[in-house]
Amino acid sequence: QVQLVESGGGLVQAGGSLRLSCATPGRTSSSYAMGWFRQAPGKEREFVAAISRSPTNTYYADSVKGRFTISRDNANYTVYLQMNSLKPEETAVYYCAARYSGRYYYLTHIEDEYNGWGQGTQVTVSS
C-alpha cells in the first residue's frame, strides 16, 4: 500500500494562502492518480481536487474552482494543493489520497475509489 505524508497545514487568516504537500516516501506516486479531500468538524469528508498521472488533467470541486490548484512533481514524487483566498468554513483536516492507475489520464472525485490515504494535515482559517 502506498505511503502518503501530508504537510503544510497551519493557521491562516481569511483571504490568505497555504500550500499543502503530499509526499510518497516509497517514491511511487508517479504511478498513482492523486486527490485531496477534507473533513470539517462534524461533517463528512468531501472531495476537493484530483489530478491524473499526467499533470495536465485536473478536476476540482465547484467550491474551490478558481482558488485552489492541484499539481504534481513526478520527478520528486510529490503532489501539491495551492489554496488561495481561504475562507473560515474551509477549516478542516485535509487528506491526500492515491489510487494506482495504469491509465495516464485517469482521475476520480469518488472517495471509495482511492485505496491509499495520508494521515491528514490541519488547516485552520480564522475570520
Secondary structure, 3 states (H helix, E strand, C coil): CCCCEEECCEEEECCCCEEEEEECCCCCHHHEEEEEEEECCCCCCEEEEEECCCCCCEEECCCCCCCEEEEEEHHHCEEEEEECCCCHHHCEEEEEEEEECCCCCCCCCCHHHCCEECCCEEEEEEC
